[in-house]
């Protein structure tokens, strides 16, 4: 429990994260009442960190240490001293005995006991008192006859903290932090490294207990899951009604900021260039780059937008796609993400077709983002894992989508397979198969082996070698494919008698576009033009992407932003890179929403109270509004009784931290003094009130 994040400004201060997987802290032992408070525990955590590193021998000369937080369930609470209420004494509460620790020295033996996973009997004074009480009352203790903990009798062992040599380059907290520990009775449920309930490990544990298990995945304890539900469900439903050629959020595309004319094949240069029909000449190749689609248009997109933008009722910010230049996924420099533009559809092309649109351009002249995008072509990530089922020891997790390379594929999509004739599969299911599940909650893995499998029925544009093959009727084609116009591809035949076929992600090339879209994009109905380019890009990716393990051919990201290795999208920090990511605060807010919050959750939720007057003016009229009734009324009725403090008036800082006093439009100190009156100069009362010092102007004394 921490009320201060620690000193991050001093480079000699190291914040040591503690392992929260084992704690006996009990919030029910915390005192309640008007006299108790929660002071800043930063100094307390500093002293504990110093004692811990002295104990382990990991302390380095000249360095200061502070714990990132107190163990779960413990808090520093102060109260007025009986003999002198002006002095507040601090005590640490949370021990299951119900009493408190009066100093860090007294608490440290118990803290060390927690940090070593309860590997031995605790020698703190409160644990000794609790043991005597339990023995006198005939209660069973958690220690076996040979002095081992319940965890040790179940086969778990705990290694002692090794002493770090002074020449070691290992960071102190890595050396003194104990390894992962098993769950003990009375602890929270199975959680991930952020403390969020791990529903997948829970499902595996339930599967082992029951032998057979099927359940919907609902991560109600995760703010990420709950926040994304409404928009993700709505987005996936919209995909069912959108044509396949439309770029999707999170996809990689080829894009350019714009061009005048149309794209056409120039036989002289053997490349696709911008052609002006009015001037009847070519104007060179567009400056192609690779980018991430951050936003899709709010206004409807037409088929003709592929080559020429139709009239729109709104500006490009609402009728266009937001595309951000793709940075190097293997570099810490993500500045390319700041290079974005809202562009119409005719400025965007499928990245899978990069070979077609980039041919004739020398490699040194390609924008660096092109190779950045090729680096992730052998990567994938699953989208919306929504159902778990299996029979011990194997299971599968059903998903609603999968990013493969540049594209997002969802249930119902028609995708091209890497077969000699490039057959087309309509996706019915996307599953993550778990072989030999691991029920140990401390294991970093769910299973010994993972496999992603995509299932569906396969169709071909050529007649199979079956006896008397019958093509699909137009009605059957319309029923099979969720996009319109697929009958214009020609005759479609069932493959393998219409049976469901299962393939790996490696067998999929990308979506199959509608015939009209293919004609506008490539001038042909051939849907195999980009197959060779996709395969070359995957080979390149496996050669350069260091995230792909030895002997592996794919990088599996937990989520799309991890696969792309971007830390921002649409100008916002994403995932674990976000500075606003406060998981403890989120969990507390979820408990409040669910009606399960206690006073500690209310504090951790950091719900703001009445903000009062803002610390800095948000308008050039803000200062005038303090003395002008007209301006204050226009600004929404400024409270004249809420005066600005001297600290605020003397800051001299503008909205963006600039010194407004140096600008031409800034106000000097004399101007500010004219606008603000001290509190003792303000008149009080009205004509109707008694006891005030306000009097009508007509009755005020005359001064000569």
DRENLUMVO-776604 format. One record per residue (C-alpha): residue number from 1; x, z, y. Coordinates in steps of 0.1 Angstrom, whole numbers, plus 5000, padded with zeros to 4 digits. Example, Ala and Ser with C-alpha at 12.3 -4.5 7.8 and 13.67 -1.06 7.14 Angstrom:
! DRENLUMVO-776604
R_i_px_pz_py
R_1_5123_5078_4955
R_2_5137_5071_4989
! end
This chain:
! DRENLUMVO-776604
R_i_px_pz_py
R_1_5000_5000_5000
R_2_5018_4988_5031
R_3_5007_4988_5067
R_4_5039_4971_5080
R_5_5055_4940_5066
R_6_5090_4952_5071
R_7_5117_4940_5094
R_8_5121_4903_5089
R_9_5141_4899_5121
R_10_5172_4918_5111
R_11_5193_4897_5088
R_12_5208_4929_5073
R_13_5175_4941_5060
R_14_5165_4929_5026
R_15_5129_4932_5015
R_16_5127_4942_4978
R_17_5095_4931_4960
R_18_5084_4956_4934
R_19_5066_4949_4901
R_20_5030_4959_4903
R_21_5021_4953_4867
R_22_5024_4991_4858
R_23_5011_5018_4881
R_24_4991_5049_4875
R_25_4980_5052_4911
R_26_4944_5063_4916
R_27_4927_5056_4949
R_28_4900_5081_4940
R_29_4925_5109_4946
R_30_4929_5099_4983
R_31_4914_5124_5007
R_32_4885_5114_5029
R_33_4874_5129_5061
R_34_4877_5125_5099
R_35_4911_5142_5101
R_36_4930_5119_5077
R_37_4946_5086_5087
R_38_4968_5059_5073
R_39_5001_5057_5093
R_40_5028_5030_5091
R_41_5046_5035_5059
R_42_5076_5013_5067
R_43_5101_5042_5070
R_44_5088_5057_5038
R_45_5094_5024_5020
R_46_5129_5022_5035
R_47_5138_5056_5021
R_48_5124_5048_4987
R_49_5144_5015_4986
R_50_5176_5033_4995
R_51_5171_5059_4968
R_52_5163_5032_4942
R_53_5194_5011_4949
R_54_5216_5042_4950
R_55_5202_5051_4916
R_56_5209_5017_4901
R_57_5242_5012_4919
R_58_5230_4979_4935
R_59_5233_4990_4971
R_60_5257_4970_4992
R_61_5276_4984_5022
R_62_5262_4974_5056
R_63_5228_4964_5042
R_64_5194_4980_5047
R_65_5166_4977_5022
R_66_5129_4982_5023
R_67_5102_4979_4996
R_68_5076_4952_5002
R_69_5048_4976_4993
R_70_5041_5010_4977
R_71_5030_5010_4940
R_72_4993_5000_4935
R_73_4970_5030_4941
R_74_4995_5050_4962
R_75_4993_5054_5000
R_76_5009_5074_5027
R_77_4982_5095_5045
R_78_4987_5119_5074
R_79_4966_5148_5087
R_80_4969_5173_5116
R_81_4991_5203_5111
R_82_4971_5235_5110
R_83_4994_5254_5134
R_84_4997_5225_5158
R_85_4971_5197_5156
R_86_4993_5175_5178
R_87_5017_5171_5150
R_88_5006_5150_5120
R_89_5021_5157_5086
R_90_5025_5129_5061
R_91_5019_5131_5023
R_92_5018_5105_4996
R_93_4986_5104_4976
R_94_4976_5085_4945
R_95_4990_5106_4916
R_96_4965_5110_4888
R_97_4970_5148_4889
R_98_4951_5147_4922
R_99_4978_5163_4943
R_100_5002_5148_4967
R_101_5040_5143_4971
R_102_5054_5159_5003
R_103_5086_5138_5005
R_104_5103_5106_4992
R_105_5128_5128_4973
R_106_5099_5145_4955
R_107_5082_5112_4948
R_108_5112_5092_4937
R_109_5114_5104_4901
R_110_5078_5092_4896
R_111_5085_5060_4914
R_112_5115_5053_4891
R_113_5093_5061_4862
R_114_5068_5034_4873
R_115_5096_5008_4880
R_116_5110_5013_4845
R_117_5076_5007_4830
R_118_5071_5043_4819
R_119_5100_5039_4795
R_120_5105_5077_4793
R_121_5088_5109_4802
R_122_5084_5113_4839
R_123_5103_5143_4853
R_124_5084_5146_4886
R_125_5068_5179_4895
R_126_5032_5165_4894
R_127_5036_5149_4860
R_128_5050_5182_4846
R_129_5020_5201_4860
R_130_4997_5175_4845
R_131_5014_5178_4811
R_132_5010_5216_4812
R_133_4974_5213_4822
R_134_4967_5188_4794
R_135_4984_5210_4768
R_136_4964_5240_4779
R_137_4932_5221_4777
R_138_4941_5205_4743
R_139_4942_5170_4756
R_140_4963_5142_4740
R_141_4992_5129_4760
R_142_5003_5093_4761
R_143_5036_5101_4743
R_144_5042_5098_4706
R_145_5060_5125_4685
R_146_5093_5107_4688
R_147_5091_5105_4726
R_148_5081_5068_4728
R_149_5053_5055_4749
R_150_5023_5038_4735
R_151_5038_5005_4746
R_152_5070_5011_4726
R_153_5051_5020_4694
R_154_5033_4987_4697
R_155_5066_4969_4695
R_156_5075_4966_4732
R_157_5109_4977_4744
R_158_5122_4982_4779
R_159_5157_4974_4790
R_160_5175_4998_4814
R_161_5184_4986_4848
R_162_5219_4973_4848
R_163_5244_4983_4874
R_164_5255_4955_4897
R_165_5291_4950_4903
R_166_5302_4948_4940
R_167_5315_4913_4934
R_168_5282_4900_4919
R_169_5265_4872_4939
R_170_5231_4883_4925
R_171_5206_4895_4950
R_172_5201_4933_4948
R_173_5164_4932_4940
R_174_5169_4907_4912
R_175_5195_4930_4896
R_176_5175_4962_4898
R_177_5140_4948_4892
R_178_5129_4955_4856
R_179_5116_4927_4834
R_180_5079_4920_4828
R_181_5061_4949_4811
R_182_5031_4950_4788
R_183_4997_4960_4799
R_184_4988_4997_4795
R_185_4955_5013_4791
R_186_4939_5021_4825
R_187_4957_4992_4842
R_188_4939_4963_4859
R_189_4929_4933_4837
R_190_4952_4905_4828
R_191_4965_4891_4861
R_192_4989_4863_4873
R_193_5020_4868_4894
R_194_4999_4872_4925
R_195_4977_4899_4910
R_196_4947_4875_4906
R_197_4927_4878_4873
R_198_4941_4852_4849
R_199_4910_4838_4833
R_200_4929_4815_4810
R_201_4949_4843_4794
R_202_4917_4863_4792
R_203_4901_4834_4774
R_204_4930_4832_4749
R_205_4928_4869_4742
R_206_4890_4866_4736
R_207_4896_4836_4714
R_208_4919_4856_4692
R_209_4895_4885_4690
R_210_4864_4864_4682
R_211_4881_4836_4662
R_212_4860_4810_4679
R_213_4851_4810_4716
R_214_4835_4787_4742
R_215_4830_4797_4778
R_216_4828_4782_4813
R_217_4858_4788_4835
R_218_4848_4808_4866
R_219_4877_4823_4886
R_220_4855_4845_4908
R_221_4885_4868_4915
R_222_4904_4839_4931
R_223_4898_4831_4967
R_224_4913_4796_4961
R_225_4888_4788_4934
R_226_4858_4802_4954
R_227_4868_4785_4986
R_228_4872_4751_4971
R_229_4840_4751_4949
R_230_4815_4737_4973
R_231_4837_4709_4988
R_232_4852_4700_4954
R_233_4819_4697_4937
R_234_4805_4676_4965
R_235_4836_4654_4965
R_236_4836_4647_4928
R_237_4799_4639_4929
R_238_4805_4614_4957
R_239_4832_4597_4936
R_240_4805_4587_4911
R_241_4789_4566_4938
R_242_4820_4551_4954
R_243_4837_4518_4944
R_244_4870_4520_4926
R_245_4890_4502_4953
R_246_4885_4530_4979
R_247_4915_4553_4983
R_248_4909_4589_4974
R_249_4921_4622_4990
R_250_4955_4631_4976
R_251_4964_4596_4964
R_252_4996_4578_4974
R_253_4991_4544_4990
R_254_5010_4516_5008
R_255_5001_4516_5044
R_256_5011_4502_5078
R_257_5000_4512_5113
R_258_4984_4479_5119
R_259_4988_4441_5123
R_260_4972_4412_5140
R_261_4960_4385_5116
R_262_4956_4384_5079
R_263_4979_4389_5049
R_264_4988_4357_5031
R_265_5014_4344_5007
R_266_5043_4326_5025
R_267_5058_4302_5000
R_268_5089_4297_5022
R_269_5099_4333_5020
R_270_5081_4341_4987
R_271_5065_4371_5002
R_272_5032_4383_5016
R_273_5033_4381_5054
R_274_5010_4384_5084
R_275_4994_4350_5091
R_276_4977_4340_5124
R_277_4951_4313_5117
R_278_4948_4307_5155
R_279_4985_4300_5158
R_280_4989_4286_5123
R_281_5021_4305_5117
R_282_5035_4336_5099
R_283_5045_4366_5119
R_284_5067_4384_5094
R_285_5061_4412_5069
R_286_5042_4444_5078
R_287_5063_4476_5081
R_288_5050_4490_5048
R_289_5056_4527_5040
R_290_5042_4551_5014
R_291_5017_4578_5024
R_292_4994_4605_5012
R_293_4957_4601_5020
R_294_4946_4632_5038
R_295_4911_4623_5049
R_296_4886_4596_5041
R_297_4862_4580_5066
R_298_4829_4597_5074
R_299_4814_4564_5082
R_300_4805_4540_5053
R_301_4832_4515_5042
R_302_4823_4479_5035
R_303_4839_4456_5010
R_304_4850_4432_5038
R_305_4870_4461_5053
R_306_4896_4453_5027
R_307_4907_4423_5048
R_308_4889_4426_5081
R_309_4874_4457_5097
R_310_4837_4454_5102
R_311_4821_4468_5134
R_312_4819_4506_5134
R_313_4797_4530_5153
R_314_4824_4556_5156
R_315_4861_4557_5165
R_316_4890_4553_5141
R_317_4893_4591_5137
R_318_4860_4590_5119
R_319_4858_4555_5105
R_320_4894_4553_5093
R_321_4916_4570_5067
R_322_4941_4596_5077
R_323_4974_4588_5060
R_324_5006_4608_5063
R_325_5040_4593_5055
R_326_5053_4607_5022
R_327_5084_4629_5024
R_328_5111_4632_4998
R_329_5097_4655_4970
R_330_5133_4666_4961
R_331_5143_4676_4996
R_332_5135_4705_5018
R_333_5129_4682_5048
R_334_5092_4675_5050
R_335_5092_4661_5086
R_336_5077_4628_5074
R_337_5044_4646_5069
R_338_5042_4648_5107
R_339_5041_4610_5109
R_340_5005_4602_5104
R_341_4979_4578_5116
R_342_4942_4571_5112
R_343_4941_4535_5100
R_344_4914_4511_5088
R_345_4911_4501_5051
R_346_4928_4467_5057
R_347_4960_4485_5065
R_348_4960_4503_5031
R_349_4970_4488_4997
R_350_4972_4504_4963
R_351_5006_4519_4957
R_352_5005_4507_4921
R_353_5007_4472_4935
R_354_5039_4479_4955
R_355_5058_4451_4937
R_356_5033_4425_4949
R_357_5032_4435_4986
R_358_5069_4444_4989
R_359_5083_4413_4971
R_360_5108_4394_4992
R_361_5118_4425_5012
R_362_5155_4436_5006
R_363_5157_4471_4992
R_364_5178_4484_5022
R_365_5150_4474_5045
R_366_5124_4493_5027
R_367_5111_4525_5043
R_368_5125_4556_5026
R_369_5090_4568_5018
R_370_5087_4540_4992
R_371_5113_4554_4969
R_372_5100_4589_4976
R_373_5067_4578_4962
R_374_5083_4561_4932
R_375_5099_4594_4924
R_376_5066_4611_4915
R_377_5052_4582_4894
R_378_5059_4601_4862
R_379_5040_4632_4874
R_380_5005_4644_4867
R_381_4983_4673_4875
R_382_4948_4683_4863
R_383_4919_4688_4886
R_384_4891_4714_4881
R_385_4897_4730_4848
R_386_4861_4741_4841
R_387_4856_4749_4804
R_388_4875_4766_4776
R_389_4867_4763_4739
R_390_4886_4766_4706
R_391_4890_4781_4672
R_392_4920_4803_4668
R_393_4949_4795_4672
R_394_4941_4762_4689
R_395_4920_4755_4720
R_396_4912_4730_4747
R_397_4905_4732_4784
R_398_4881_4706_4798
R_399_4889_4691_4833
R_400_4870_4669_4857
R_401_4899_4648_4869
R_402_4936_4641_4866
R_403_4962_4628_4891
R_404_4985_4603_4873
R_405_5013_4590_4895
R_406_4997_4576_4926
R_407_4960_4578_4916
R_408_4932_4602_4910
R_409_4911_4595_4879
R_410_4878_4612_4873
R_411_4851_4613_4846
R_412_4833_4580_4846
R_413_4861_4559_4860
R_414_4870_4527_4843
R_415_4908_4527_4838
R_416_4932_4501_4824
R_417_4952_4509_4793
R_418_4988_4500_4786
R_419_4978_4477_4757
R_420_4989_4441_4751
R_421_4956_4428_4764
R_422_4951_4456_4790
R_423_4918_4469_4777
R_424_4896_4491_4798
R_425_4884_4526_4790
R_426_4855_4544_4806
R_427_4866_4581_4807
R_428_4842_4605_4790
R_429_4865_4636_4788
R_430_4898_4649_4801
R_431_4912_4677_4780
R_432_4943_4699_4779
R_433_4949_4708_4743
R_434_4966_4741_4735
R_435_4983_4743_4701
R_436_4992_4778_4687
R_437_4978_4799_4715
R_438_4998_4830_4726
R_439_4976_4860_4731
R_440_5004_4882_4745
R_441_4994_4888_4782
R_442_5030_4892_4792
R_443_5040_4857_4779
R_444_5045_4831_4806
R_445_5029_4805_4783
R_446_4993_4801_4770
R_447_5004_4782_4739
R_448_5034_4769_4721
R_449_5025_4733_4728
R_450_5004_4714_4754
R_451_4990_4679_4753
R_452_4968_4661_4778
R_453_4943_4637_4762
R_454_4919_4613_4779
R_455_4889_4602_4758
R_456_4863_4574_4762
R_457_4850_4542_4749
R_458_4872_4511_4752
R_459_4861_4476_4762
R_460_4880_4443_4763
R_461_4875_4410_4782
R_462_4885_4391_4750
R_463_4866_4389_4717
R_464_4881_4412_4691
R_465_4889_4400_4656
R_466_4857_4415_4642
R_467_4831_4395_4624
R_468_4806_4379_4648
R_469_4816_4400_4679
R_470_4787_4403_4704
R_471_4794_4407_4741
R_472_4776_4433_4761
R_473_4745_4421_4779
R_474_4743_4424_4817
R_475_4721_4454_4814
R_476_4746_4471_4790
R_477_4775_4463_4813
R_478_4756_4479_4842
R_479_4749_4509_4820
R_480_4786_4513_4808
R_481_4804_4509_4842
R_482_4794_4532_4870
R_483_4805_4506_4896
R_484_4786_4475_4904
R_485_4796_4439_4898
R_486_4817_4445_4867
R_487_4798_4417_4849
R_488_4815_4392_4872
R_489_4847_4399_4853
R_490_4832_4378_4825
R_491_4822_4389_4790
R_492_4829_4424_4778
R_493_4833_4434_4742
R_494_4834_4468_4725
R_495_4867_4478_4709
R_496_4868_4497_4676
R_497_4831_4493_4672
R_498_4823_4514_4702
R_499_4839_4545_4689
R_500_4855_4571_4713
R_501_4892_4566_4716
R_502_4917_4593_4727
R_503_4949_4584_4745
R_504_4977_4603_4764
R_505_4983_4600_4801
R_506_5012_4576_4794
R_507_4988_4550_4782
R_508_4969_4547_4814
R_509_4979_4523_4842
R_510_4952_4529_4868
R_511_4917_4522_4879
R_512_4900_4489_4872
R_513_4888_4474_4904
R_514_4856_4455_4909
R_515_4860_4416_4908
R_516_4852_4411_4945
R_517_4878_4437_4955
R_518_4904_4421_4932
R_519_4897_4387_4947
R_520_4901_4400_4983
R_521_4932_4420_4975
R_522_4951_4397_4952
R_523_4932_4363_4953
R_524_4926_4365_4915
R_525_4905_4383_4889
R_526_4936_4391_4869
R_527_4937_4429_4866
R_528_4972_4430_4851
R_529_4993_4420_4881
R_530_5005_4456_4888
R_531_5011_4467_4852
R_532_5049_4458_4851
R_533_5054_4475_4885
R_534_5038_4507_4873
R_535_5060_4508_4842
R_536_5091_4502_4863
R_537_5082_4529_4887
R_538_5077_4554_4859
R_539_5111_4545_4845
R_540_5127_4550_4879
R_541_5109_4584_4883
R_542_5122_4596_4850
R_543_5157_4588_4861
R_544_5157_4604_4895
R_545_5131_4632_4894
R_546_5151_4663_4886
R_547_5119_4683_4880
R_548_5114_4665_4847
R_549_5129_4686_4820
R_550_5155_4674_4796
R_551_5139_4654_4767
R_552_5107_4652_4787
R_553_5091_4621_4802
R_554_5066_4637_4826
R_555_5065_4664_4853
R_556_5034_4685_4850
R_557_5024_4701_4883
R_558_4999_4730_4885
R_559_4982_4713_4914
R_560_4985_4681_4934
R_561_5004_4695_4963
R_562_5030_4709_4939
R_563_5033_4674_4922
R_564_5038_4658_4956
R_565_5060_4687_4967
R_566_5044_4688_5002
R_567_5040_4719_5022
R_568_5013_4706_5046
R_569_4984_4682_5046
R_570_4961_4673_5075
R_571_4983_4695_5097
R_572_4976_4726_5077
R_573_5000_4745_5054
R_574_4989_4742_5018
R_575_4989_4764_4988
R_576_5018_4789_4985
R_577_5035_4775_5016
R_578_5008_4787_5039
R_579_5018_4815_5062
R_580_4982_4827_5062
R_581_4982_4832_5025
R_582_4974_4869_5020
R_583_4961_4874_4985
R_584_4955_4911_4988
R_585_4934_4906_5019
R_586_4915_4878_5001
R_587_4907_4900_4971
R_588_4895_4928_4993
R_589_4872_4903_5011
R_590_4859_4891_4978
R_591_4850_4926_4968
R_592_4831_4931_5000
R_593_4812_4899_4994
R_594_4804_4910_4959
R_595_4794_4945_4970
R_596_4822_4962_4950
R_597_4844_4973_4979
R_598_4857_5008_4985
R_599_4872_5022_5017
R_600_4906_5009_5007
R_601_4893_4974_5003
R_602_4876_4976_5037
R_603_4910_4984_5052
R_604_4929_4957_5032
R_605_4902_4931_5042
R_606_4916_4933_5078
R_607_4881_4925_5092
R_608_4886_4923_5130
R_609_4865_4946_5152
R_610_4854_4939_5187
R_611_4881_4917_5201
R_612_4874_4927_5237
R_613_4892_4908_5265
R_614_4918_4882_5252
R_615_4954_4891_5259
R_616_4961_4858_5277
R_617_4938_4837_5299
R_618_4924_4806_5281
R_619_4914_4788_5313
R_620_4928_4783_5347
R_621_4896_4798_5360
R_622_4901_4831_5340
R_623_4919_4849_5368
R_624_4895_4837_5395
R_625_4866_4848_5374
R_626_4876_4884_5378
R_627_4867_4883_5415
R_628_4844_4854_5418
R_629_4808_4859_5407
R_630_4802_4821_5406
R_631_4831_4815_5383
R_632_4825_4845_5361
R_633_4789_4834_5357
R_634_4800_4799_5347
R_635_4824_4814_5322
R_636_4797_4834_5305
R_637_4793_4866_5324
R_638_4827_4882_5325
R_639_4825_4920_5323
R_640_4838_4931_5357
R_641_4843_4967_5344
R_642_4868_4954_5318
R_643_4899_4952_5340
R_644_4931_4936_5331
R_645_4960_4959_5323
R_646_4992_4958_5342
R_647_5010_4947_5310
R_648_4988_4917_5307
R_649_4991_4908_5344
R_650_5029_4911_5343
R_651_5035_4890_5312
R_652_5038_4858_5331
R_653_5032_4839_5298
R_654_5009_4810_5294
R_655_4989_4799_5264
R_656_5019_4783_5248
R_657_5045_4810_5257
R_658_5057_4791_5288
R_659_5064_4808_5320
R_660_5035_4797_5342
R_661_5052_4812_5373
R_662_5078_4784_5373
R_663_5053_4756_5373
R_664_5038_4739_5403
R_665_5003_4751_5394
R_666_5014_4787_5386
R_667_5004_4817_5406
R_668_5029_4841_5422
R_669_5027_4879_5420
R_670_5010_4882_5454
R_671_4982_4859_5442
R_672_4977_4880_5411
R_673_4975_4913_5431
R_674_4947_4898_5452
R_675_4925_4891_5422
R_676_4928_4925_5405
R_677_4918_4960_5417
R_678_4929_4992_5401
R_679_4904_5012_5382
R_680_4903_5040_5408
R_681_4895_5014_5435
R_682_4864_5001_5418
R_683_4831_5014_5431
R_684_4806_5028_5405
R_685_4769_5033_5404
R_686_4740_5013_5418
R_687_4711_5019_5441
R_688_4691_5032_5411
R_689_4718_5054_5397
R_690_4727_5089_5407
R_691_4762_5104_5410
R_692_4779_5071_5417
R_693_4800_5063_5448
R_694_4784_5030_5455
R_695_4763_5027_5487
R_696_4747_4997_5503
R_697_4768_4979_5529
R_698_4743_4988_5557
R_699_4749_5025_5551
R_700_4786_5024_5549
R_701_4806_5040_5577
R_702_4817_5018_5605
R_703_4854_5015_5612
R_704_4867_5006_5646
! end
